[in-house]
């Protein structure tokens, strides 16, 4: 039936997982997120991570000052947890609405995570405070150990870290971010959505690990968590097609300069902001699940975070859209977006 739909209007969405970087890159990429989303949850893993209220206030100002167009866009800030994080700082930041959540990066799990957490027991008092005040914990759910296969990191994190954490803090609100596996889908589905939910990216809904190696290695498709098996991709697609309230939009858009993607040690991250909402629309249409598109994009996230649902709307039309080939950062540097130069069937009206 969806093939006959030529136009769809939904409540304007929010993106619950966004990397904007800083300085030149921030100024060039921010409007892609602002164009499609009313609010965005901003990740704190800058070169100089956002670890306290003052840093967050200044970063938020830089974000808003970078918005050239008059979008009604609200950045929602997060705090980067380290072993030095103070409960008082976190509590004040949350109650004053400087922070909406705190982010747990396992040490060396992804970009700028070398000051992340090596042992979760070192932040027990912080987690106790967060549970008490209702502050969500966002987790990059991978167990980082050289003896664990990279494709098993997510499952091992659930077994070794997340399950014990939830038993210890049963009322701590947790988002298992950018999930990639069937195991994660099944684990989250069994939980109370008030206390555990998950975000899903467009690239993990559209691609599997084979896509990274077709015709030669594709460095612009390298991300963390890494693309998984086709059976994992299908599990992600099927759960959103059923309208499960545990899951919501989090693009994990992550810009990196081309020279840092194609390198001896290429950076992990996919910059999908120019097309992320159109990609989600593509998947929901393929799954004949457009009746759940609005809840996934615009309702499930705000409900988890206890925030009002947006009042504005956005309209997509069945009209081919060619994704931009590159973003020029300066005379020497570019960023290659997800689906660079390719066509999608839907456009922003």
DRENDO-1510 file (C-alpha; in Angstrom, 1 decimal, always signed):
<recs>
REC; n; res; u; v; w
REC; 1; UNK; +0.0; +0.0; +0.0 .
REC; 2; UNK; +2.9; +2.4; +0.8 .
REC; 3; UNK; +3.9; +2.5; -2.9 .
REC; 4; UNK; +0.8; +4.6; -3.6 .
REC; 5; UNK; +1.8; +7.2; -1.0 .
REC; 6; UNK; +3.2; +10.3; -2.6 .
REC; 7; UNK; +3.4; +12.6; +0.4 .
REC; 8; UNK; +3.7; +12.2; +4.2 .
REC; 9; UNK; +3.6; +14.7; +7.0 .
REC; 10; UNK; +4.8; +13.8; +10.5 .
REC; 11; UNK; +5.7; +15.6; +13.7 .
REC; 12; UNK; +9.1; +17.2; +13.3 .
REC; 13; UNK; +11.6; +14.5; +14.4 .
REC; 14; UNK; +14.5; +14.7; +16.9 .
REC; 15; UNK; +17.9; +13.0; +16.4 .
REC; 16; UNK; +19.0; +11.4; +19.6 .
REC; 17; UNK; +22.6; +10.8; +18.7 .
REC; 18; UNK; +24.6; +13.5; +16.8 .
REC; 19; UNK; +28.3; +14.3; +16.5 .
REC; 20; UNK; +28.9; +17.9; +15.4 .
REC; 21; UNK; +32.6; +18.2; +16.2 .
REC; 22; UNK; +33.8; +21.8; +16.6 .
REC; 23; UNK; +35.2; +24.9; +14.8 .
REC; 24; UNK; +35.3; +24.6; +11.0 .
REC; 25; UNK; +33.6; +21.2; +10.8 .
REC; 26; UNK; +30.8; +22.3; +13.2 .
REC; 27; UNK; +30.1; +25.4; +11.1 .
REC; 28; UNK; +29.8; +23.3; +7.9 .
REC; 29; UNK; +27.7; +20.4; +9.1 .
REC; 30; UNK; +25.3; +21.9; +11.7 .
REC; 31; UNK; +22.7; +23.0; +9.2 .
REC; 32; UNK; +22.2; +19.5; +7.8 .
REC; 33; UNK; +20.9; +18.4; +11.2 .
REC; 34; UNK; +19.0; +21.6; +11.8 .
REC; 35; UNK; +17.2; +21.2; +8.4 .
REC; 36; UNK; +15.5; +17.9; +9.3 .
REC; 37; UNK; +15.4; +17.8; +13.1 .
REC; 38; UNK; +14.0; +20.2; +15.8 .
REC; 39; UNK; +16.2; +18.8; +18.6 .
REC; 40; UNK; +19.4; +16.9; +18.6 .
REC; 41; UNK; +21.3; +15.1; +21.4 .
REC; 42; UNK; +24.9; +16.3; +21.1 .
REC; 43; UNK; +27.7; +13.8; +21.8 .
REC; 44; UNK; +30.4; +15.1; +24.1 .
REC; 45; UNK; +33.5; +13.3; +22.7 .
REC; 46; UNK; +35.3; +16.3; +21.3 .
REC; 47; UNK; +39.1; +16.5; +21.2 .
REC; 48; UNK; +38.6; +18.3; +24.5 .
REC; 49; UNK; +35.6; +16.3; +25.9 .
REC; 50; UNK; +32.6; +18.1; +27.5 .
REC; 51; UNK; +33.2; +17.0; +31.1 .
REC; 52; UNK; +31.6; +19.8; +33.1 .
REC; 53; UNK; +28.8; +22.4; +33.0 .
REC; 54; UNK; +31.0; +25.3; +31.9 .
REC; 55; UNK; +32.4; +23.4; +28.9 .
REC; 56; UNK; +28.8; +22.4; +27.9 .
REC; 57; UNK; +27.5; +26.0; +28.1 .
REC; 58; UNK; +30.3; +27.3; +25.9 .
REC; 59; UNK; +29.9; +24.4; +23.4 .
REC; 60; UNK; +26.2; +25.0; +23.2 .
REC; 61; UNK; +26.8; +28.7; +22.4 .
REC; 62; UNK; +29.2; +27.7; +19.6 .
REC; 63; UNK; +26.6; +25.4; +18.2 .
REC; 64; UNK; +23.9; +28.0; +18.2 .
REC; 65; UNK; +26.2; +30.6; +16.8 .
REC; 66; UNK; +27.1; +28.3; +13.9 .
REC; 67; UNK; +23.5; +28.1; +12.7 .
REC; 68; UNK; +23.4; +30.4; +9.7 .
REC; 69; UNK; +19.7; +29.7; +8.8 .
REC; 70; UNK; +16.9; +30.5; +11.2 .
REC; 71; UNK; +15.9; +27.0; +12.0 .
REC; 72; UNK; +14.1; +26.4; +15.3 .
REC; 73; UNK; +16.8; +24.0; +16.4 .
REC; 74; UNK; +17.6; +23.0; +20.0 .
REC; 75; UNK; +20.9; +21.3; +20.9 .
REC; 76; UNK; +20.5; +19.0; +23.9 .
REC; 77; UNK; +23.8; +18.6; +25.7 .
REC; 78; UNK; +25.4; +15.6; +27.3 .
REC; 79; UNK; +28.3; +15.1; +29.8 .
REC; 80; UNK; +31.3; +12.9; +29.1 .
REC; 81; UNK; +31.8; +10.6; +32.1 .
REC; 82; UNK; +35.3; +10.0; +33.4 .
REC; 83; UNK; +36.6; +8.6; +36.6 .
REC; 84; UNK; +37.0; +12.1; +37.8 .
REC; 85; UNK; +33.3; +13.1; +37.3 .
REC; 86; UNK; +31.7; +14.5; +40.4 .
REC; 87; UNK; +28.1; +13.6; +41.3 .
REC; 88; UNK; +27.5; +17.2; +42.5 .
REC; 89; UNK; +28.6; +18.6; +39.1 .
REC; 90; UNK; +26.4; +16.1; +37.2 .
REC; 91; UNK; +23.4; +16.7; +39.5 .
REC; 92; UNK; +23.6; +20.5; +39.2 .
REC; 93; UNK; +24.0; +20.2; +35.4 .
REC; 94; UNK; +20.9; +18.0; +35.1 .
REC; 95; UNK; +18.7; +20.0; +37.5 .
REC; 96; UNK; +19.6; +23.3; +35.8 .
REC; 97; UNK; +19.0; +21.6; +32.4 .
REC; 98; UNK; +22.6; +22.2; +31.2 .
REC; 99; UNK; +22.8; +18.4; +30.6 .
REC; 100; UNK; +20.0; +16.1; +29.6 .
REC; 101; UNK; +22.0; +12.9; +29.9 .
REC; 102; UNK; +25.5; +11.6; +30.6 .
REC; 103; UNK; +27.6; +9.4; +28.2 .
REC; 104; UNK; +29.6; +6.4; +29.1 .
REC; 105; UNK; +32.3; +5.6; +26.6 .
REC; 106; UNK; +34.3; +2.4; +27.4 .
REC; 107; UNK; +38.0; +3.4; +27.2 .
REC; 108; UNK; +39.3; +3.3; +23.6 .
REC; 109; UNK; +35.9; +2.2; +22.2 .
REC; 110; UNK; +35.6; +4.9; +19.6 .
REC; 111; UNK; +36.6; +8.5; +18.6 .
REC; 112; UNK; +38.1; +10.5; +21.4 .
REC; 113; UNK; +37.4; +7.9; +24.1 .
REC; 114; UNK; +40.9; +7.5; +25.6 .
REC; 115; UNK; +39.7; +9.2; +28.7 .
REC; 116; UNK; +36.7; +6.9; +28.9 .
REC; 117; UNK; +35.8; +4.4; +31.6 .
REC; 118; UNK; +38.1; +1.4; +32.1 .
REC; 119; UNK; +36.2; +0.0; +35.1 .
REC; 120; UNK; +32.6; +1.0; +35.6 .
REC; 121; UNK; +32.9; +0.4; +39.4 .
REC; 122; UNK; +34.9; +3.7; +39.6 .
REC; 123; UNK; +31.8; +5.7; +38.9 .
REC; 124; UNK; +29.4; +3.9; +41.2 .
REC; 125; UNK; +28.6; +7.0; +43.2 .
REC; 126; UNK; +27.8; +8.9; +40.0 .
REC; 127; UNK; +25.5; +6.2; +38.8 .
REC; 128; UNK; +23.7; +6.1; +42.1 .
REC; 129; UNK; +23.2; +9.9; +41.8 .
REC; 130; UNK; +21.9; +9.5; +38.2 .
REC; 131; UNK; +19.4; +6.8; +39.2 .
REC; 132; UNK; +18.1; +9.0; +42.1 .
REC; 133; UNK; +17.5; +12.1; +40.0 .
REC; 134; UNK; +16.3; +10.3; +36.9 .
REC; 135; UNK; +19.2; +11.3; +34.6 .
REC; 136; UNK; +19.6; +9.0; +31.6 .
REC; 137; UNK; +22.8; +7.1; +31.0 .
REC; 138; UNK; +23.8; +6.7; +27.4 .
REC; 139; UNK; +26.2; +3.8; +26.7 .
REC; 140; UNK; +28.4; +3.0; +23.8 .
REC; 141; UNK; +27.7; -0.7; +24.2 .
REC; 142; UNK; +30.9; -2.5; +23.3 .
REC; 143; UNK; +33.2; -4.6; +25.6 .
REC; 144; UNK; +36.7; -3.4; +24.7 .
REC; 145; UNK; +39.2; -6.2; +25.0 .
REC; 146; UNK; +41.7; -7.3; +22.4 .
REC; 147; UNK; +40.7; -10.9; +23.1 .
REC; 148; UNK; +37.1; -10.3; +22.2 .
REC; 149; UNK; +36.2; -10.5; +18.5 .
REC; 150; UNK; +35.1; -7.1; +17.2 .
REC; 151; UNK; +31.8; -8.7; +16.0 .
REC; 152; UNK; +31.1; -10.0; +19.5 .
REC; 153; UNK; +31.8; -6.8; +21.4 .
REC; 154; UNK; +28.1; -5.8; +21.7 .
REC; 155; UNK; +26.9; -9.1; +23.1 .
REC; 156; UNK; +29.8; -9.3; +25.6 .
REC; 157; UNK; +29.0; -5.8; +26.8 .
REC; 158; UNK; +25.4; -6.8; +27.5 .
REC; 159; UNK; +26.6; -9.9; +29.3 .
REC; 160; UNK; +29.6; -8.5; +31.3 .
REC; 161; UNK; +28.6; -4.9; +31.9 .
REC; 162; UNK; +25.0; -3.9; +31.1 .
REC; 163; UNK; +23.1; -6.8; +32.8 .
REC; 164; UNK; +25.1; -6.5; +36.1 .
REC; 165; UNK; +24.7; -2.7; +35.9 .
REC; 166; UNK; +20.9; -2.9; +35.5 .
REC; 167; UNK; +20.7; -5.4; +38.4 .
REC; 168; UNK; +22.6; -3.0; +40.6 .
REC; 169; UNK; +20.7; +0.1; +39.5 .
REC; 170; UNK; +17.2; -1.2; +38.4 .
REC; 171; UNK; +15.7; +2.3; +38.1 .
REC; 172; UNK; +18.6; +3.9; +36.2 .
REC; 173; UNK; +17.3; +5.1; +32.8 .
REC; 174; UNK; +19.7; +3.7; +30.1 .
REC; 175; UNK; +19.9; +4.1; +26.3 .
REC; 176; UNK; +21.9; +1.4; +24.6 .
REC; 177; UNK; +23.0; +3.5; +21.7 .
REC; 178; UNK; +23.3; +2.6; +18.0 .
REC; 179; UNK; +22.6; -1.1; +18.4 .
REC; 180; UNK; +23.7; -3.4; +15.6 .
REC; 181; UNK; +22.8; -7.0; +16.5 .
REC; 182; UNK; +19.9; -9.4; +16.8 .
REC; 183; UNK; +21.2; -10.1; +20.4 .
REC; 184; UNK; +20.7; -6.4; +21.3 .
REC; 185; UNK; +17.3; -6.3; +19.8 .
REC; 186; UNK; +16.1; -9.3; +21.7 .
REC; 187; UNK; +17.7; -8.0; +25.0 .
REC; 188; UNK; +16.1; -4.6; +24.8 .
REC; 189; UNK; +12.7; -5.9; +23.8 .
REC; 190; UNK; +12.5; -7.9; +27.0 .
REC; 191; UNK; +13.1; -4.8; +29.2 .
REC; 192; UNK; +10.8; -2.1; +30.6 .
REC; 193; UNK; +11.0; +0.7; +28.0 .
REC; 194; UNK; +10.8; +3.2; +30.9 .
REC; 195; UNK; +14.3; +2.2; +32.0 .
REC; 196; UNK; +16.0; +0.7; +28.9 .
REC; 197; UNK; +15.6; +1.8; +25.3 .
REC; 198; UNK; +17.9; +1.8; +22.2 .
REC; 199; UNK; +18.7; +4.0; +19.2 .
REC; 200; UNK; +19.2; +2.6; +15.7 .
REC; 201; UNK; +21.2; +4.3; +12.9 .
REC; 202; UNK; +20.2; +4.5; +9.2 .
REC; 203; UNK; +23.4; +2.9; +8.0 .
REC; 204; UNK; +22.9; -0.2; +10.2 .
REC; 205; UNK; +19.3; -0.5; +8.8 .
REC; 206; UNK; +20.5; -0.3; +5.2 .
REC; 207; UNK; +23.9; -2.1; +5.2 .
REC; 208; UNK; +25.7; -5.1; +6.5 .
REC; 209; UNK; +29.4; -6.0; +6.7 .
REC; 210; UNK; +29.5; -7.3; +3.1 .
REC; 211; UNK; +28.8; -3.7; +1.9 .
REC; 212; UNK; +32.1; -2.6; +3.4 .
REC; 213; UNK; +34.1; -4.8; +1.1 .
REC; 214; UNK; +32.2; -4.8; -2.3 .
REC; 215; UNK; +34.7; -3.9; -5.1 .
REC; 216; UNK; +37.4; -3.2; -2.5 .
REC; 217; UNK; +37.4; -1.9; +1.0 .
REC; 218; UNK; +35.1; +1.1; +1.6 .
REC; 219; UNK; +36.6; +3.3; +4.3 .
REC; 220; UNK; +33.7; +5.7; +4.3 .
REC; 221; UNK; +31.5; +2.8; +5.6 .
REC; 222; UNK; +33.8; +2.1; +8.5 .
REC; 223; UNK; +32.0; +2.9; +11.8 .
REC; 224; UNK; +31.9; +1.7; +15.4 .
REC; 225; UNK; +30.0; -0.4; +16.2 .
REC; 226; UNK; +31.1; -2.0; +13.0 .
REC; 227; UNK; +28.5; -3.2; +10.4 .
REC; 228; UNK; +27.3; -6.7; +11.2 .
REC; 229; UNK; +25.7; -9.7; +9.5 .
REC; 230; UNK; +22.7; -9.5; +7.2 .
REC; 231; UNK; +20.7; -11.4; +9.9 .
REC; 232; UNK; +21.5; -8.6; +12.4 .
REC; 233; UNK; +20.4; -6.0; +9.9 .
REC; 234; UNK; +17.2; -7.8; +9.3 .
REC; 235; UNK; +16.5; -8.0; +13.0 .
REC; 236; UNK; +16.9; -4.2; +13.3 .
REC; 237; UNK; +14.5; -3.7; +10.4 .
REC; 238; UNK; +11.9; -6.1; +11.6 .
REC; 239; UNK; +11.7; -4.6; +15.1 .
REC; 240; UNK; +11.1; -1.0; +13.9 .
REC; 241; UNK; +8.6; -2.4; +11.3 .
REC; 242; UNK; +6.6; -3.7; +14.2 .
REC; 243; UNK; +6.5; -0.3; +15.9 .
REC; 244; UNK; +8.2; -1.4; +19.1 .
REC; 245; UNK; +8.3; +1.5; +21.6 .
REC; 246; UNK; +11.8; +0.6; +22.9 .
REC; 247; UNK; +13.5; +1.9; +19.8 .
REC; 248; UNK; +13.9; +5.4; +18.3 .
REC; 249; UNK; +15.9; +7.5; +15.9 .
REC; 250; UNK; +19.6; +8.2; +16.6 .
REC; 251; UNK; +21.6; +8.7; +13.4 .
REC; 252; UNK; +25.1; +8.7; +15.0 .
REC; 253; UNK; +26.1; +11.1; +12.2 .
REC; 254; UNK; +29.8; +11.4; +12.6 .
REC; 255; UNK; +31.8; +13.7; +10.3 .
REC; 256; UNK; +35.5; +13.0; +9.7 .
REC; 257; UNK; +37.7; +14.7; +7.2 .
REC; 258; UNK; +38.4; +12.5; +4.1 .
REC; 259; UNK; +42.1; +12.5; +4.8 .
REC; 260; UNK; +41.4; +10.9; +8.2 .
REC; 261; UNK; +39.0; +8.3; +6.8 .
REC; 262; UNK; +41.5; +7.2; +4.1 .
REC; 263; UNK; +44.6; +6.8; +6.2 .
REC; 264; UNK; +46.9; +4.2; +7.7 .
REC; 265; UNK; +44.5; +4.2; +10.7 .
REC; 266; UNK; +41.2; +5.4; +9.3 .
REC; 267; UNK; +38.7; +7.1; +11.6 .
REC; 268; UNK; +35.4; +5.4; +12.5 .
REC; 269; UNK; +32.2; +7.2; +11.7 .
REC; 270; UNK; +29.7; +7.8; +9.0 .
REC; 271; UNK; +28.4; +11.4; +8.2 .
REC; 272; UNK; +24.8; +10.8; +7.3 .
REC; 273; UNK; +23.2; +14.1; +8.4 .
REC; 274; UNK; +22.4; +15.2; +4.8 .
REC; 275; UNK; +20.2; +12.2; +4.2 .
REC; 276; UNK; +19.5; +10.4; +7.5 .
REC; 277; UNK; +15.8; +11.1; +7.7 .
REC; 278; UNK; +15.3; +10.2; +4.0 .
REC; 279; UNK; +17.1; +7.0; +4.7 .
REC; 280; UNK; +14.8; +6.1; +7.5 .
REC; 281; UNK; +11.9; +6.9; +5.3 .
REC; 282; UNK; +13.3; +4.6; +2.6 .
REC; 283; UNK; +13.6; +1.7; +5.1 .
REC; 284; UNK; +10.1; +2.2; +6.6 .
REC; 285; UNK; +8.7; +2.2; +3.1 .
REC; 286; UNK; +10.6; -0.9; +2.1 .
REC; 287; UNK; +9.2; -2.6; +5.2 .
REC; 288; UNK; +5.7; -1.4; +4.5 .
REC; 289; UNK; +5.7; +0.1; +8.0 .
REC; 290; UNK; +5.0; +3.8; +7.3 .
REC; 291; UNK; +2.3; +3.8; +10.0 .
REC; 292; UNK; +5.2; +3.5; +12.6 .
REC; 293; UNK; +7.5; +6.1; +11.0 .
REC; 294; UNK; +6.3; +9.0; +13.1 .
REC; 295; UNK; +6.5; +7.1; +16.4 .
REC; 296; UNK; +10.0; +6.0; +15.7 .
REC; 297; UNK; +11.2; +9.4; +14.5 .
REC; 298; UNK; +9.2; +11.8; +16.7 .
REC; 299; UNK; +7.5; +10.2; +19.7 .
REC; 300; UNK; +9.4; +7.3; +21.3 .
REC; 301; UNK; +12.5; +9.4; +22.0 .
REC; 302; UNK; +10.8; +12.3; +23.7 .
REC; 303; UNK; +8.7; +9.9; +25.8 .
REC; 304; UNK; +11.8; +8.2; +27.1 .
REC; 305; UNK; +13.5; +11.5; +27.9 .
REC; 306; UNK; +10.3; +12.9; +29.5 .
REC; 307; UNK; +10.3; +15.8; +27.1 .
REC; 308; UNK; +7.3; +17.3; +25.2 .
REC; 309; UNK; +6.7; +16.1; +21.7 .
REC; 310; UNK; +7.3; +18.7; +19.1 .
REC; 311; UNK; +4.4; +20.8; +17.7 .
REC; 312; UNK; +5.9; +21.6; +14.3 .
REC; 313; UNK; +5.6; +19.2; +11.4 .
REC; 314; UNK; +7.7; +18.2; +8.4 .
REC; 315; UNK; +6.6; +16.9; +5.0 .
REC; 316; UNK; +8.4; +14.5; +2.8 .
REC; 317; UNK; +7.4; +14.0; -0.9 .
REC; 318; UNK; +7.9; +11.1; -3.3 .
REC; 319; UNK; +10.5; +12.9; -5.5 .
REC; 320; UNK; +14.0; +11.7; -6.3 .
REC; 321; UNK; +16.7; +13.4; -4.2 .
REC; 322; UNK; +20.4; +13.2; -5.1 .
REC; 323; UNK; +22.7; +13.2; -2.0 .
REC; 324; UNK; +25.5; +15.8; -2.1 .
REC; 325; UNK; +28.8; +14.3; -3.1 .
REC; 326; UNK; +31.0; +16.2; -0.6 .
REC; 327; UNK; +31.1; +18.9; +1.9 .
REC; 328; UNK; +33.9; +21.4; +1.5 .
REC; 329; UNK; +35.4; +22.3; +4.9 .
REC; 330; UNK; +38.2; +24.5; +3.5 .
REC; 331; UNK; +40.4; +24.6; +0.4 .
REC; 332; UNK; +42.2; +21.4; +1.4 .
REC; 333; UNK; +39.7; +19.4; +3.3 .
REC; 334; UNK; +36.4; +17.7; +2.5 .
REC; 335; UNK; +33.9; +15.3; +4.1 .
REC; 336; UNK; +32.2; +12.6; +2.1 .
REC; 337; UNK; +28.6; +11.9; +3.2 .
REC; 338; UNK; +26.8; +8.7; +3.4 .
REC; 339; UNK; +25.4; +7.7; +0.0 .
REC; 340; UNK; +27.5; +10.4; -1.7 .
REC; 341; UNK; +26.0; +11.2; -5.1 .
REC; 342; UNK; +23.4; +8.5; -4.9 .
REC; 343; UNK; +19.6; +8.9; -5.3 .
REC; 344; UNK; +16.9; +8.3; -2.8 .
REC; 345; UNK; +13.1; +8.2; -3.6 .
REC; 346; UNK; +12.0; +10.8; -1.1 .
REC; 347; UNK; +12.8; +14.6; -0.6 .
REC; 348; UNK; +12.0; +17.3; +1.9 .
REC; 349; UNK; +9.1; +19.4; +0.6 .
</recs>
